[in-house]
Amino acid sequence: MIKNSEKLTEARAIPKQFKHDNNKLLLGGLSLTNIELLLGSTPYYAYDKQIITEKVASLKAALPSDITLHYAIKANPYQPIVNLLAQQVSGFDVASKKEMLLALQTGMPANNISFAGPGKTIADISAAIIAGVTLHVESPTEISRVANTAQQLSLRANIAIRVNPEFELKHSGMKMSGGAKPFGIDEEALPELIPQLPFEHINLRGFHIYSGSQNLNADAILSTQQQTLSLATKLITLAQQYNPTKIDYINMGGGLGIPYFKNEKPLDIEYLGNQLTTILKSFKSKFADVEVILELGRYLVGDAGIYVTKVIDKKVSRGTSYLVCDGGLHHHLANSGNFGQVIRKNYPVAIGNKLAGDEREQVSIVGPLCTPLDILADKVTLPTATIDDYVVVFQSGAYGASASPKDFLSQPELKEVLL
């Protein structure tokens, strides 16, 4: 009988979206052992398509109908996930030429793909112009490069201006605006810049105002989005005086986070959606035809994935029990604490084939690498594990495999699967 994991009182770290049978974790209806047999070995990432689909559906139901949902591929560029989301969102944001080609191969219209990032090469710019993708330009120099490249190709380039606003998203895990930033053009520079844009070579489609990521404070997000729409109102009004074509969209970025650590609570999406409806009314009354885009990555896929590694040794060193696994930071840098954490905290972890048990112990879980940084979990109390048991790291669907140094110390290849 399959039970909801919340009923396992001894495994409260297990996110409620996952199921289990006979004290063993299931994903996509399969046990961890069967997934290992399917793939051939551990370590692996496994992603649950049903969890992703349900997450997108619940978000769409909560958000105002005036908001269009895009997926930021950088969160997880695994092709099957991108293909799945191509059927569920209205557009993609990409951060490289490789991601752009991946997005185009899903059948997503080029008009619904944006290309952001502060270091685009001429090759990136040329490819985007040829494909018809919209470049989110990040500096005056980049605008000149885009215009010159478009002229050489005898094409018009689609652009949107990425703005570095004066405000920032408070309580965010990573701030992307306010102060000096490599991202976007400073808000105060735009009144002089916009009238001088090379409109003969570009189509100015909109503005991208992205202030921060991984935020669990709904009121902070709402405050920032209100400021975003106020700034967008000023910029669109200014641009319309000079732009020969209309402004198509405003990309408000994302910022919606997922809980990783103890005492963190999920965002109240119903509350967020209701308040956004109110905030949008004034903006849409002025710009009814301007599309409002919410661009999300981690929020859509982060809690749908697990990282699974196997215990290959167990030892005690001066009173500390260690589980040594065949996977580690080279596959999951964020979980090791070396991808943005100031003070390392444990992701939710479990012994995947022993979700609960009478015998429990405190252990530190480490990987196979010759570095003390290779930590999967530090001093966690779990059911007593033995060699060949599975260690599962939850909340691993975003910034996992693609954000990790997979070739570090030349360890065996990592597997991924969408079930």
N, C-alpha and C positions, 0 to 999 in steps of 0.2 A: 504494500500500500504506500502510495506517495503522500508524504505529509509536507505541510508548509514548514520551512526551517525555523520559523519563529517559535514553534512548539518545542524545539530543542533548547531547553532552558540553559543547558550548559554550553551552548554554542551561540551566544548572543551576537558575536561578531559576524555571523553569517548573514549577509544581506537578504532581505525577505523575498527578493525576486527569484531566488534559487530554490530548487526542490531537492528532496533526498529520498532515498529508499533504503530501509534497513541500515540506517546510520551512515549511509554513503551518499556523497554528493552526486547529483545528476546534472547534466547540461545537454540540452537538446534531446532529452530522453535517454542519453547514454551515460554509463558509469565512466569514471576516470580510467579504469582499466581498459574498457572497450575503446575509449578515445585513443589511449596509448597504442593499442593493437591496430587501430585504424591508421594511425600516423606512423607507427613503427618504432617510436621511442619517446621518451621525455628528454628535455623539457618542451612544453608547448603552451601556446595561447589558444584558448577556445572561446568563441564568441557565440552568444545565443541570439539568433535572428528574431525569435519571438519577443525577447525583452526589448530589443531595439525597436521593433515595429510598435509595440505597446507604448514605449516611451514617446515616440514621435506622435502617435495618435492622441495620447493624453495631453501632450503639450499643445497640439493644434486645437484640441477641444477647449483648452483653457485660455489661449491667446485670443486677442481681438481678431476679427475676420480681416481687418485692414492690414495685418502684418503678414509678410511673406517669409517663409522659413528657408534658410540656406544652410548647407553643411560645409564646415571648414575641414577640408580633407587632411590638413596637417595633423589633426587629432588622431586619426587612424587611416592610413592610405591603403590598407589591405583591400585588394581589388574586389573580392566578393562583398565586402561591407559597402564599398563605394557603389557597386552595382545595385545592391539592395536599396540603399538610400536614394539612388537616382529615381526610383519609383515612388518615393515618399516625400521628397522635398522639392522645392521649386528651382533650386540653383546650387552651385558649388562656389566656394572660395578656394583658390589654390595659392601656393607659395613657391612654386618652381615650375619650370617647363615640363618636367617629368609628371608632376601632379596635373598640370594642364592637359597633357596628352591623355592621362588616365581618365580625367573627367570627360573629355570629348569622346572617348571610346565607349562611354556608357550610353551615348545617344543624347546627352543633355545638350540643348541648344547653346551655341557659343554665346549668344546674347545673355544667357543666364549664368555665365561663368565670369568671375572676377579674379584678377591676378594681383596679389599684394606682396609686399616685401621691399625693404629699402635698398637692396643690392642687385637689381635686375641688370643683366648684361644685354648687350646689343642683340645677341642671339635670342635671349628671352623675349625682348621687345619685338623683334622681327616676327618670331613665331606667333606671338599673341595677336599682332596686327593682321597677319595672314589668316589666322584662324577666326578672327572677328571677336576674340575675347576682350573684355574691358580691363584695361590696365589701371590699377589704383596707384596713381603716381605719388611719390613720396618726397620729391624735392624739385626746385626749379631746374636743376641740371637734368633730372630725368625727363621733365617735360620737354626740354630742348632735344634730348636724344630721341624721344618718341616722335616729335614733329619732324626731325630730320630723317629718321628712318621711314616714316610714313611717306614723306616726299620722295625718297629714293625708290620706294616700292610702288609709287603712284596709287596709294591707298590712303583712306582717312582712318586714323586710329581712334578707337573708342577709349575714352579715359574717364575716370572719376578721381577727384582730388581727395587723398587721404589727409585728414586734418588732425593736427596735434592741438587739442583745445587747451584752454588755460585751466580748466577744471580736471579733476581726476576721479576715478571710481574708488571711493573709500571702502575699506575692508576687503579689497580684492587680493587674491593670492599673488598676482603679478600686475603691476600698474603699467599701463601702456600710454598714458597721456599726462599732461601737466608737467611744467618744468621743461628742462632740456631732454629731448628724446630723439633717437635715431629714426623714429617712425612718424611719417607724415610731415606736413608743412604747418608751421606755427600759425595759429588762428589769426594773430595780429598782422601777419604778412599778406593775408589774402586780399584785403581791399585794394592793395596796390598791384598784386599779381594777376588777379582775375581779368581786369580790363586789358592786360597785355598778352593774354593767352593767344597762341598761334591758331586761331579758329579755322584758318584755311586748310589746316592739316589734321585737325582733331574734331571729334564730337565729344563735347563735355556732357556726360550722361548723369553725373551726380556727385555725391560727397560720401566719404567713408569716415565715420567718427567713432573710433573704437577706443574705449578708455581703460579697460582692464579685464582680467579673467578670473575664473575660479572664485566667484563671490557667492556666499550663502546668506547675505543680508538683503532681503527683498527691498527694504526701504532705501538702502544705499543705491541699489540698481535703479529703482524708480526715480530717485533724485537725480541721478546722472542722466537717465534717459529724458527726463524733463528738460535738463540743461542742453542735452544733445539736440532735441527738437527745436528749442529756442534758437540755438546757434544755426541749425539747418535753415530755419526760417529766414534769418538774416542773409545767409550765404546764397540761398536760392533767389531771394529778392534781388541781391546784387548781381548774380550771374545772369539773370533774365534780361538785364539791361544790355548785355554784350553778346550773349550766346545766341547764335543764329538758330539753334534747335532747342527744344524744351528740355528741362531737367527731368530725367526719367525716375531717379530713385535716390533715396537716402539710406545708406547702410549704417545701422546703429550698433554694429558689432554684436557681441554676445555678452559674456561675463557671467552667465548662469553656471554655478558650480554644483558639484556633487560632494556628499560627505565622505571623507576618507578616515577621519580619526575620531577617537573617543569623544563623546559629548557634542559632536557636530550633527546638526539636524538638516534634513532635506529642505530645499526651498519650498515655500508655500506657493505653488504655481497658480492655484485658483485666485489667491489674493493678488499675486503679481499680474495676472491677466485682467482682473477686474479694474485694478488701478491704471494699467496701461490703456485700457479702453477710455477712461476719463482723460488721461494725458493726451491721447491722440486726437481727441475731438477738435481742439483748437487748431492743430496743425492741418488736419484733413479739411477743415472748413476753408482754409486758404489754398491748399494744394491738393485738391481731390484726386488729381491724376498722378501724383507723385507716389511711387511705390515705396513702402517702408519695409526694409529688410532686417530681419534678426538673423545674425550669422552665428551658428552654434557648432561646436565640435565635441568637446568633452561631455557636455550635458546629454547628447544623444547616444553616445556609445560607451562612455566610461564605465558605467555600472553593469554593462552587458558582457564583460569579459573577465576571464580568470587566467592567471598564470599558474601552471602546474609543473612542479619539479619533484624529483624522487629523492628520498633519503638514501644516501649511499654509505654513510658512516655515522656512528654515534660515539661520543667520547665525553669524558669528564676532565676538566682542567681546573685544578685548585678550587673545586667546589662548584664550578659552573658546568652545566650539562649543555653540550652542543649537538645539534643535528646538522650534519654536513650533507649538502644536496648537490645534485648534478647541474643545477641552474643557479644564477645569481645576478649581480648587477650588470653583467654584460648583456643580459636579456631584459632586465627591468631596472633601469637606472633610477627612475623616480622612486620606486619602492625602497631602494637602498639609502635614500635620503640625499643623493648627490645630484638632484635635478631641481633645485629651487628651494629646498628646505633649509632654514637657518638652524633650527634645532630638530634633529632626526626624531620622527615619530613613526610608529608602526602602522602600516596598512592593516586592514582586517585580514587575518590569516586563520587557517584551520588545517587539521589533519584530515584530508578529504575522504579517506576511507574509515575514519574513526571520528565522526563529528561530535560524539559525546561518549563519556565512559566514566566508570567509577575511579579508575586509576588516572591521576593527573600529575603533571610535573611542570616545573618552570624550566624553560629551555631558551637558548639563543640559537637561531637558525641562520646558517651561513652557507655561502656558495663554495665552489671549487677553486676560486681564484687566489693567487698569491698576493693578496692585499687585505689589510684589516677593514677596508671599506666595503668588502663584499658581504653585506648583512641583509638577510631577508626579513628577520624579525629579531628584536632584542628583548630578552627576559619576558617571554610570554608564557602564560599558563595554559596548557593544552592537554588533551588526553595523551597518555603515554604512547610515544611512537617507537617503532622499531625500523630496522633497515628494510627498504622497499616500500615503506608507506609513502603516501603522496602528501606533499605540502602544497596548499592552495593559497594563492594571494588574490583576494577579491579586489574589486574596483580597478581592474586592470585593462579595461577596454580602450583607454586613450593614453597616448604618450607612453607606450610600452615598447613593443618591438622596434618600431621605427625611430624611437628617441633614445635608443641604447647602443652602446659600442659593441655590437655583436661579434666583431672580429678581435676584440681584446683578448690577448693570450691564446688566440687561435683555437678556441673551444669548438666542439661540434655545432653544427647548424641547428637553429631553432625552427620549430614547426608552428604553423598557424592553421586554424580551421574555423569555419563558420557553420554552425549546426542549427 
